[in-house]
Amino acid sequence: MIDIHSHILPGLDDGAVDLEEAVCMAEQAVEDGIEAIVCTPHWVRGFFDNDRKRVLEAVAKFREKLDERNIDLTIYPGAELRVDADLGIKLDAKELLTLNDTGLYALVELSPESVPLGLEKLFFELQSIGITPVLAHPERNLAIIENPGKLYAWLETGILTQITAASLLGRFGMSVQKFAVYLLEHRMAHILATDAHELRIRTPKLSEAVKVVARIAGADVARQMVHDRPLAIIRGQDLFCPAPVPVSSRKSDLVKKFLHFLSPRTG
C-alpha cells in the first residue's frame, strides 16, 4: 500500500511533534503493510510556511533516520496546500511542492466549513499549467456535504479526490462516515490515504479502511485506491478514473439525517 497524504515529518505542522514520534509512526505504517508514504505537511500562508526547500530538506533528514533504524519505508516529498489565490503562481515557480515533486499532481485542501469563491478558477489555473488538483478529504467539508453536486461538477473537469481512512472508520463522526460511503458508492472517491497526524487516533494505517472499501466497492477498487492510483501519482503518470455517478445538486437525505452529528476539524 502507498499513502499519499501524511503529516509524518516532525516539527513542521500539527503532525508528528518530534523525530521519535515520526519514527514510531513509520514503524506503525510498515506493520500495517504500507510500503511508501508521501510526506505532506500543511502549507497555509502565514501559519505553516512549508515551502519546497524546507520540505525537501526535512525529507532528506528523515530518510537518513529511517535508514539508521533499518525501517523499510520509502518516503517521498509533498505538501497539503490550503487554497490560496497565489497557489498557481507559487507552484509554477516551484516554490511549493507537488506530490513527489513531479509537477503533475497537487494535494489541495479546503477549510472545513466552506468552499471559497473562485475555486473553479483556481482548479482551471492549475490544470492549465499541467497540474491535476487532488482534493484532500472532501467528505469532511460542510459545504460539499450539503451540496455534493459541487464536487460532482469538479470531478467532471478532471480533478481527483482523496478520502481519509479515519473517515470511513467513523473517527470524525457518523455524518462524515456516511458521506464517505456515499462518495464511494457514487465513484467520487479516487484515493484512500491516512492523513496521519499521530499514533493513537489519526494513525498511519490503511488496512482496516481498505476492508471497508472492498465491502462497498469491491477488492479491485480498494487496490486501485491504495496502490495503483497512488503509484501512478508518485511516478507522474497519467491517471484515468471511471466517471462519477450523477448526484443531486441538493443536500442528500442521507446527509440531512446525520448533519447535526458533524464536528468540523482541521485538515
N, C-alpha and C positions, 0 to 999 in steps of 0.2 A: 504493500500500500504506500501511496505517496500523499503527503499532507501539504497543500499549497498555502495554508493560512495558519501561522503560528507566531505567538509572541514569546518565543523561547530565548531570544537573545537577552542577556542580562543587563539591567540598568538603563534601558533605552526608553521604556514607556511603562505601562501598568502591567506588564508581564512579569517574567522572572526577575526577582529582586536582586539576585547576585549569581555569581558563577556556579556556586554549589547547587542552587535550585535549578539552574539551567541544565547542569549535568544530570541531575536526578530526573528532570523531565525527559531528557534524551534517553536515559535508561528505561523509563516507563514507556516511551514510544516504541523502542525496539522490542520490548517484552510484548507489546500489543500487536506486533507484526508490521510496524511502519519502517520502511527502509530508507525513506528520504523525506526531508522537510524543507519547504521554502520558508525562510525566516522573514516575517512580515511585520516589523514594528510599525506602530502608528506614525504617520506623518499628518500633523494637524498644525496649521500655521499658528505660530505664537505659543503653542503648547508642547508639541513634540516635533522638534526640528531635525528629524532623522533624514538627512539628505543622502544622496547616493554615496558620497565618500565616507561618511560616518558609518553607514550600514556595512559597506564592503570591508572596512577595517574591523568592525565587530565580528563579522562572519569569519574572516581570516583567523582572528584570535580564538574564536570558539572551535573552529576546525582543529587547531593545534591542540586544544584542551581535550577534545574528543579522541584524537589520536593518542595522546598521552595515556588516557584511561582505557584505551582499546575498545571504544564503543563504536560498533559497526553501524553508523548512521551517516548518510550523506546529507549535507546541508547546502542550501542554495540561498542566494540573496534575493530580497524583495522588499516590499513595503505595502502597508494598508493605507491608502491615500484618501483623506477626507476630501469631499467635493469642494472645489475652490475655483474661482474664476480664472486663476493663472495656471491651473493644473496642466493644460495642454502645452503651454509655453515652457513650463519647467521640465516636463517630460521630454519635449522635443529638444531642449537644450541639454538633456542628460543630467539635470540637477537632481532629479528624483529617480527612483528605481522602478522599472517594470519587473514582472515576475521572472526571476533568474536573469535579469538584465539583458533579455533578448530584444527589447524594444517592441515587442509584439502584443503582450497581454499585461494589463494593469489592473490590480486589485483595488477597487474603488468602494468607498464607504459613505453611506448617508448618515445623517443624525438619526437617532432612534424614532423621533416623533413625526418627521415631515419629509417632504420632497421639495428641494429648493427650486425656485423659479430658474428657468434657463437650463435645467438638467439635460433636456433633449439636445440643446445646442452644444453642451459640453460633450455629450456622447458622440455627436456628429463630428465635433472638432477632433476628438481623439481618433475616431475612425479615419478621418481624412489624412492623418499623419501615420496611418498604418497600425494603430494601437486598438486592440479589441478590449473594451471595458469588461471586467469580471466583477459583477456587483456582489459585494460581500453581504451575507446573511439578510436577504430581503424579507425573510419570514419574521424578522424582529422589528420591522418598520411599521409604525402605526398607520401611516397614510397608505401604504401598499396593502396592508391587511384590510383596510376599509374599502379599498378600490383596487382589486387585483388586475383589473383591466389596464391600469397604468403599466404594470410590469409586462403584461402580455404585449402591449404595443411596443415597448422597448425591445423585447425578445424578437419581435418580427423584424427589427432593424439590424439584428445580428449580435447584440450584446449577450454575454453569458452570465449565469448566476452560480453562486456558491452558497449552499446551506450548511448549517453547523450541526455537528454530531449531537451536541448537548441539547439542541432544539428538539430533535427527534426523540430524545430520551426524556423530555419533559422538564428539563432543568431550568428553563426560562418561563415556565408556566404552561397551563393547559392550552390557552389560545394560540401561543406560539407553536406548540407541538402540533395542534390540529391544523394550523395553517401550513406548517412544513409538510405535513402529509398531503394536504390539498395541492401544494406546488408539485410534489412528486407525482400525484395522480394526474396532473394536467401537463406533465412533461415541461415544467417551468423551473426545474432544478437540475443543473448540469453537473455540478461537482459537490462532493461531500468533503468537508475539512473539519479540523478540530477547533480552530480559533482558540487554541490552548493559551492560557494565561498562568496557570499554576498546577499544583499537584493533586488537589482534592475535588474540586467541582468542575472547573473549566480545564479539563485534563487533556494531555496529548494522546488521546485514544480514539480509535475509529471502529474497532472490530464490532462492538455491541451495536452501534448505529448501522453498520453495514448489514447486519442481520435484519434490522428493521426495513431498510431499503429493499433487501431481497424479498421480504414477505410482501411488500407493497408493489414493487415494480419488477421483480424478478432478479435472479442472480446475475444475468448478463448486464443489466443496467447498473447494479451495485458495483460490479467490477469496473465498468466504464467510469463511474463516478469517483472511484478511489485509486484507479490505476491508469487506464488508457487515456482518459482526457487530461488528468494532471501531467502524465508523461509527455503528451503532445505539447502542452503549455511549456514545460521545462525545456523541451527540445526546440521550441519556437516553430512548431509545425502547424499547418492549417488544421482547424478543428470544426467539424460539422456535426450538429446535433439535430435530432428529429424536431419537426415543427411542434410548437406547443398546442395543446388542446384549447380551443376558444373558451373564454370565461366571460361572465357578466361584467360589465363595467361598473356595476353597483356592488355594494358591500354584500358578500355572500351570507346566506343564512347561517352557515357553519360559523363564520367569524362573529356574526351578530350575537350568537348564542353565548360565545365564550369571551368576548372582548373585555368584559369587566374584570377578568382574572389577570389581564396583562399588566406586567410591571416593566416599563422601559428600562433598559440597561445600556451601558456604554459598550462600544464595539470592541 
